[in-house]
Amino acid sequence: MAEVRNRKRSLAVPVRPTDDAQRKALLPSAASRRGDPVQPTPSREDAAASLLRAHALLSDQVSHANEIRTNIADDGKSLRKTKDDGFGTLGDAIGSAGSAFRRLRMQQEWDDVVLKCSLAFFMCCVIYVLWTRIPIFMVFRPVVAMIERIL
C-alpha cells in the first residue's frame, strides 16, 4: 500500500511558479492582442532563448508523462497479480465452502429423518407399555377382540 501511495504522490503535478513565468515569456501579451501599440519584435537571441525554454518545458512534460505511463503500467501489473492471487484462493475457498454446506444440509436432512423415526418408535413403545400395564386400557380389550373376530 505504501508503494501505491508513493506513486500517487509522484504522479501529482506540482504547480511551480516558474511555469507561469515561462508561459508569459512564450506567449504574446494580452495588450498586443487588443490593438495596443505593438511591441518591437524580439531579437534572434530572444527567439532562440524562448524556443529553448519551450523545448525544455515540453521535454520535462514528456518525461513526466512517461513516468506516469510507467507507473500506471506497474500499478496495472500489481493489480492483476493481486487479483489473480486473491481471487484464485478465494474461488477455491468458496468452492470448498459450498461443498461443505451441501454435505451439512444433507446430514441435517438425514438427522431429521432419524429423529422422526426414533420418535415414532418411542411413541409406539410407550403406547404398548401403557396398553399392557394400565388397567383402564383393559376396557378396550373386548372391543379390540371383537374387531379381530370380524376381520
Secondary structure by P-SEA (a helix, b strand, c coil): caaaaaaaaaacccccaaaaaaaaaacccccccccccccccccaaaaaaaaaaaaaaaaaaaaaaaaaaaaaaaaaaaaaaaaaaaaaaaaaaaaaaaaaaaaaaaaaaaaaaaaaaaaaaaaaaaaaaaaacccccccaaaaaaaaaaac
